[in-house]
Amino acid sequence: MISKVIGSKYVAIAKSWVPTMALWGSVGGVALVHLTDWRLVLDYVPYISGKFKNDK
């Protein structure tokens, strides 16, 4: 259905970019966690969140 709207050529181009965009999205997510308060993010990870309860 999407190929009818934008064309099969552009669908093929988009499919070839999916792994690249997934990689850069992951890198961006890791960079965001690294540059912000990593402890705020890790409080939502079940195993790690218990380690910091008495550390505050």
C-alpha atoms as one frame of an Amber mdcrd trajectory, in Angstrom:
protein
   0.000   0.000   0.000   2.826   2.404   0.812   4.582   1.582  -2.450   1.512
   2.737  -4.377   1.649   6.119  -2.652   5.376   6.877  -2.788   6.604   4.433
  -5.409   8.528   1.181  -5.279  11.877   2.904  -5.918  11.583   4.969  -2.751
  10.374   1.977  -0.729  13.530   0.092  -1.751  15.685   3.067  -0.787  13.917
   3.342   2.571  14.409  -0.387   3.235  18.130  -0.054   2.621  18.333   2.802
   5.157  16.485   0.977   7.966  19.603  -0.685   9.509  21.559   2.570   9.332
  18.791   4.579  10.974  18.356   1.911  13.668  22.071   2.060  14.429  22.170
   5.861  14.601  18.995   5.877  16.686  20.623   3.509  19.150  23.780   5.614
  19.243  21.684   8.707  19.828  19.796   7.007  22.652  23.002   5.919  24.353
  24.460   9.416  23.919  21.323  10.956  25.418  21.540   8.684  28.458  25.267
   9.364  28.755  24.927  13.136  28.559  21.938  13.324  30.893  21.488  11.918
  34.378  22.177   8.222  33.745  20.967   7.313  37.226  17.532   8.735  36.460
  17.266   6.388  33.478  18.714   3.359  35.297  16.176   3.715  38.117  13.687
   2.088  35.721  15.870  -0.997  35.133  14.668  -3.587  37.677  17.971  -5.258
  38.605  20.027  -2.071  38.758  17.431   0.119  40.500  17.779  -1.825  43.768
  21.476  -1.007  44.020  20.937   2.723  44.491  18.136   2.790  47.088  20.401
   3.675  50.056  22.915   5.681  48.045  20.950   8.957  48.138
